[in-house]
Amino acid sequence: MSFSILGPIATGGLKLPLCSFRVPAGFPSPAADHIETHISLDEVLNIRAPHVYLVSIAGESMQGVGIFEGDLAVVDRALEPAHGHIVVALLNNEPVCKRLCIRGREVILLSENPKYPPRYVLEGDELVIWGVITCSVRSHV
C-alpha cells in the first residue's frame, strides 16, 4: 500500500452544523431545528498544523483496519511512532502505509490484509517513518 502526499493542513476551518441526535442508518433525516452546535472538522480530526498533513492511500493492504484505496489519511509527525501504530514511511525509498511492529530489536511492517506478507526490516534496509496515521476519511459517492 502506498500513498500520495496532499500537503499540510491550514489552520482554522469552517464550522459545520452538528445535529443533537445520532442518525440511525434508516429513514429519518436531520432537520434544521435539531442543530445543537457547530463543529470544526479540524477539531474533530484533531488536526494541529503544521506537523499534520494528509495523504491519499493507494492499494488494499490495510483494509483490515478500514483504510481503503482512495481514502484520505491524517498523518501526525509529532507523535512518536510506537508498536501497534499505523505509520506512513519510506522503506528503501518506497512509500508504504503499514502497522509498525517492534519486537525487541526486530522491526516488522505489517499489512492488515492476509493477501500481503509481513515485511521484516533487515540490516541494510533504510526505514524512515514520516508520521503516525491518526484517522482516515472515506468518500461514499
Phi and psi restraints in degrees (value plus and minus 20) as a CYANA .aco file:
   2 SER   PHI    -139.5   -99.5
   2 SER   PSI    -192.8  -152.8
   3 PHE   PHI    -173.3  -133.3
   3 PHE   PSI     144.2   184.2
   4 SER   PHI    -143.8  -103.8
   4 SER   PSI     111.1   151.1
   5 ILE   PHI     -96.9   -56.9
   5 ILE   PSI     109.6   149.6
   6 LEU   PHI    -120.0   -80.0
   6 LEU   PSI     -34.2     5.8
   7 GLY   PHI      96.7   136.7
   7 GLY   PSI     153.3   193.3
   8 PRO   PHI     -91.7   -51.7
   8 PRO   PSI     141.3   181.3
   9 ILE   PHI    -119.7   -79.7
   9 ILE   PSI     113.7   153.7
  10 ALA   PHI     -94.2   -54.2
  10 ALA   PSI     132.3   172.3
  11 THR   PHI     -95.3   -55.3
  11 THR   PSI     143.7   183.7
  12 GLY   PHI      60.3   100.3
  12 GLY   PSI    -187.3  -147.3
  13 GLY   PHI     140.6   180.6
  13 GLY   PSI     142.7   182.7
  14 LEU   PHI    -100.2   -60.2
  14 LEU   PSI     114.2   154.2
  15 LYS   PHI    -107.8   -67.8
  15 LYS   PSI     107.5   147.5
  16 LEU   PHI    -130.8   -90.8
  16 LEU   PSI     130.6   170.6
  17 PRO   PHI     -90.0   -50.0
  17 PRO   PSI     122.2   162.2
  18 LEU   PHI    -140.1  -100.1
  18 LEU   PSI     102.7   142.7
  19 CYS   PHI     -94.5   -54.5
  19 CYS   PSI     132.8   172.8
  20 SER   PHI    -102.0   -62.0
  20 SER   PSI     -16.1    23.9
  21 PHE   PHI    -152.6  -112.6
  21 PHE   PSI     137.7   177.7
  22 ARG   PHI    -104.2   -64.2
  22 ARG   PSI     117.2   157.2
  23 VAL   PHI    -111.7   -71.7
  23 VAL   PSI      96.8   136.8
  24 PRO   PHI     -89.9   -49.9
  24 PRO   PSI     135.7   175.7
  25 ALA   PHI     -99.8   -59.8
  25 ALA   PSI      40.0    80.0
  26 GLY   PHI    -157.9  -117.9
  26 GLY   PSI    -154.3  -114.3
  27 PHE   PHI    -113.1   -73.1
  27 PHE   PSI     -47.3    -7.3
  28 PRO   PHI     -79.9   -39.9
  28 PRO   PSI     128.5   168.5
  29 SER   PHI    -142.4  -102.4
  29 SER   PSI     121.7   161.7
  30 PRO   PHI     -88.5   -48.5
  30 PRO   PSI     119.9   159.9
  31 ALA   PHI    -132.4   -92.4
  31 ALA   PSI     135.6   175.6
  32 ALA   PHI     -77.9   -37.9
  32 ALA   PSI     -51.2   -11.2
  33 ASP   PHI     -95.4   -55.4
  33 ASP   PSI     -22.2    17.8
  34 HIS   PHI    -121.5   -81.5
  34 HIS   PSI     -14.6    25.4
  35 ILE   PHI     -91.3   -51.3
  35 ILE   PSI     101.6   141.6
  36 GLU   PHI    -112.9   -72.9
  36 GLU   PSI     -61.4   -21.4
  37 THR   PHI    -179.8  -139.8
  37 THR   PSI    -198.1  -158.1
  38 HIS   PHI    -138.5   -98.5
  38 HIS   PSI     119.8   159.8
  39 ILE   PHI    -145.3  -105.3
  39 ILE   PSI     140.9   180.9
  40 SER   PHI    -130.3   -90.3
  40 SER   PSI     110.9   150.9
  41 LEU   PHI     -83.4   -43.4
  41 LEU   PSI     -47.2    -7.2
  42 ASP   PHI     -77.7   -37.7
  42 ASP   PSI     -62.0   -22.0
  43 GLU   PHI     -93.9   -53.9
  43 GLU   PSI     -62.3   -22.3
  44 VAL   PHI     -82.9   -42.9
  44 VAL   PSI     -61.5   -21.5
  45 LEU   PHI    -105.4   -65.4
  45 LEU   PSI     -18.4    21.6
  46 ASN   PHI      36.7    76.7
  46 ASN   PSI      27.0    67.0
  47 ILE   PHI    -107.5   -67.5
  47 ILE   PSI     104.6   144.6
  48 ARG   PHI    -148.0  -108.0
  48 ARG   PSI      59.0    99.0
  49 ALA   PHI     -78.0   -38.0
  49 ALA   PSI     132.6   172.6
  50 PRO   PHI    -115.7   -75.7
  50 PRO   PSI     -19.2    20.8
  51 HIS   PHI    -110.3   -70.3
  51 HIS   PSI      -7.0    33.0
  52 VAL   PHI    -139.4   -99.4
  52 VAL   PSI     117.0   157.0
  53 TYR   PHI    -162.9  -122.9
  53 TYR   PSI     148.8   188.8
  54 LEU   PHI    -127.7   -87.7
  54 LEU   PSI     124.7   164.7
  55 VAL   PHI    -149.8  -109.8
  55 VAL   PSI     131.3   171.3
  56 SER   PHI    -120.0   -80.0
  56 SER   PSI     108.4   148.4
  57 ILE   PHI    -107.2   -67.2
  57 ILE   PSI     119.1   159.1
  58 ALA   PHI    -144.8  -104.8
  58 ALA   PSI     116.5   156.5
  59 GLY   PHI      84.6   124.6
  59 GLY   PSI     157.9   197.9
  60 GLU   PHI    -145.2  -105.2
  60 GLU   PSI      -7.2    32.8
  61 SER   PHI     -95.0   -55.0
  61 SER   PSI     -30.7     9.3
  62 MET   PHI    -134.4   -94.4
  62 MET   PSI      -1.3    38.7
  63 GLN   PHI     -80.7   -40.7
  63 GLN   PSI     -49.2    -9.2
  64 GLY   PHI     -82.9   -42.9
  64 GLY   PSI     -39.9     0.1
  65 VAL   PHI    -129.5   -89.5
  65 VAL   PSI      -6.6    33.4
  66 GLY   PHI      63.1   103.1
  66 GLY   PSI       0.3    40.3
  67 ILE   PHI    -126.5   -86.5
  67 ILE   PSI      97.1   137.1
  68 PHE   PHI    -138.6   -98.6
  68 PHE   PSI     143.6   183.6
  69 GLU   PHI     -68.4   -28.4
  69 GLU   PSI     109.1   149.1
  70 GLY   PHI      67.5   107.5
  70 GLY   PSI     -29.0    11.0
  71 ASP   PHI     -85.6   -45.6
  71 ASP   PSI     132.8   172.8
  72 LEU   PHI    -116.7   -76.7
  72 LEU   PSI     112.6   152.6
  73 ALA   PHI    -134.7   -94.7
  73 ALA   PSI     117.3   157.3
  74 VAL   PHI    -111.8   -71.8
  74 VAL   PSI     102.3   142.3
  75 VAL   PHI    -136.2   -96.2
  75 VAL   PSI     107.7   147.7
  76 ASP   PHI    -129.2   -89.2
  76 ASP   PSI      95.4   135.4
  77 ARG   PHI     -98.6   -58.6
  77 ARG   PSI     -36.2     3.8
  78 ALA   PHI    -102.0   -62.0
  78 ALA   PSI     -37.4     2.6
  79 LEU   PHI     -98.7   -58.7
  79 LEU   PSI     116.6   156.6
  80 GLU   PHI     -96.6   -56.6
  80 GLU   PSI      98.9   138.9
  81 PRO   PHI     -81.1   -41.1
  81 PRO   PSI     113.3   153.3
  82 ALA   PHI    -156.2  -116.2
  82 ALA   PSI     145.7   185.7
  83 HIS   PHI     -71.2   -31.2
  83 HIS   PSI     108.9   148.9
  84 GLY   PHI      76.1   116.1
  84 GLY   PSI     -36.8     3.2
  85 HIS   PHI     -90.5   -50.5
  85 HIS   PSI     128.3   168.3
  86 ILE   PHI    -111.4   -71.4
  86 ILE   PSI     105.2   145.2
  87 VAL   PHI    -142.8  -102.8
  87 VAL   PSI     137.6   177.6
  88 VAL   PHI    -126.8   -86.8
  88 VAL   PSI     107.8   147.8
  89 ALA   PHI    -169.6  -129.6
  89 ALA   PSI     148.6   188.6
  90 LEU   PHI    -132.4   -92.4
  90 LEU   PSI     104.6   144.6
  91 LEU   PHI    -135.1   -95.1
  91 LEU   PSI      89.8   129.8
  92 ASN   PHI      32.6    72.6
  92 ASN   PSI      25.4    65.4
  93 ASN   PHI      47.3    87.3
  93 ASN   PSI      -6.6    33.4
  94 GLU   PHI    -123.9   -83.9
  94 GLU   PSI     103.1   143.1
  95 PRO   PHI     -90.5   -50.5
  95 PRO   PSI     115.4   155.4
  96 VAL   PHI    -160.6  -120.6
  96 VAL   PSI     133.2   173.2
  97 CYS   PHI    -143.7  -103.7
  97 CYS   PSI      93.6   133.6
  98 LYS   PHI    -168.1  -128.1
  98 LYS   PSI     145.5   185.5
  99 ARG   PHI    -105.0   -65.0
  99 ARG   PSI     110.8   150.8
 100 LEU   PHI    -104.4   -64.4
 100 LEU   PSI     105.3   145.3
 101 CYS   PHI    -142.6  -102.6
 101 CYS   PSI     101.9   141.9
 102 ILE   PHI    -140.0  -100.0
 102 ILE   PSI      98.9   138.9
 103 ARG   PHI    -143.3  -103.3
 103 ARG   PSI      75.7   115.7
 104 GLY   PHI      45.7    85.7
 104 GLY   PSI    -138.5   -98.5
 105 ARG   PHI    -116.1   -76.1
 105 ARG   PSI     -21.8    18.2
 106 GLU   PHI    -107.6   -67.6
 106 GLU   PSI     112.6   152.6
 107 VAL   PHI    -137.5   -97.5
 107 VAL   PSI     108.5   148.5
 108 ILE   PHI    -148.8  -108.8
 108 ILE   PSI     117.2   157.2
 109 LEU   PHI    -124.3   -84.3
 109 LEU   PSI      96.6   136.6
 110 LEU   PHI    -124.0   -84.0
 110 LEU   PSI     117.6   157.6
 111 SER   PHI    -106.1   -66.1
 111 SER   PSI     137.5   177.5
 112 GLU   PHI    -131.5   -91.5
 112 GLU   PSI      22.5    62.5
 113 ASN   PHI    -168.8  -128.8
 113 ASN   PSI     102.8   142.8
 114 PRO   PHI     -82.2   -42.2
 114 PRO   PSI     -32.1     7.9
 115 LYS   PHI     -89.4   -49.4
 115 LYS   PSI     -38.2     1.8
 116 TYR   PHI    -137.0   -97.0
 116 TYR   PSI     106.2   146.2
 117 PRO   PHI     -95.2   -55.2
 117 PRO   PSI     141.0   181.0
 118 PRO   PHI     -84.5   -44.5
 118 PRO   PSI     131.9   171.9
 119 ARG   PHI    -133.7   -93.7
 119 ARG   PSI      87.6   127.6
 120 TYR   PHI     -99.3   -59.3
 120 TYR   PSI     110.1   150.1
 121 VAL   PHI    -104.5   -64.5
 121 VAL   PSI      94.0   134.0
 122 LEU   PHI    -117.8   -77.8
 122 LEU   PSI     144.0   184.0
 123 GLU   PHI     -79.5   -39.5
 123 GLU   PSI     112.4   152.4
 124 GLY   PHI      78.9   118.9
 124 GLY   PSI     -41.2    -1.2
 125 ASP   PHI     -93.6   -53.6
 125 ASP   PSI     128.4   168.4
 126 GLU   PHI    -130.1   -90.1
 126 GLU   PSI      95.8   135.8
 127 LEU   PHI    -135.7   -95.7
 127 LEU   PSI     101.7   141.7
 128 VAL   PHI    -143.6  -103.6
 128 VAL   PSI      94.8   134.8
 129 ILE   PHI    -109.3   -69.3
 129 ILE   PSI     102.3   142.3
 130 TRP   PHI    -107.0   -67.0
 130 TRP   PSI     -41.1    -1.1
 131 GLY   PHI     143.9   183.9
 131 GLY   PSI     153.8   193.8
 132 VAL   PHI    -126.0   -86.0
 132 VAL   PSI     111.4   151.4
 133 ILE   PHI     -96.8   -56.8
 133 ILE   PSI     104.6   144.6
 134 THR   PHI    -119.7   -79.7
 134 THR   PSI     -47.0    -7.0
 135 CYS   PHI    -187.5  -147.5
 135 CYS   PSI     147.4   187.4
 136 SER   PHI    -156.2  -116.2
 136 SER   PSI     137.7   177.7
 137 VAL   PHI    -147.8  -107.8
 137 VAL   PSI     114.6   154.6
 138 ARG   PHI    -144.8  -104.8
 138 ARG   PSI     117.9   157.9
 139 SER   PHI    -106.6   -66.6
 139 SER   PSI     118.3   158.3
 140 HIS   PHI    -130.0   -90.0
 140 HIS   PSI      -2.4    37.6
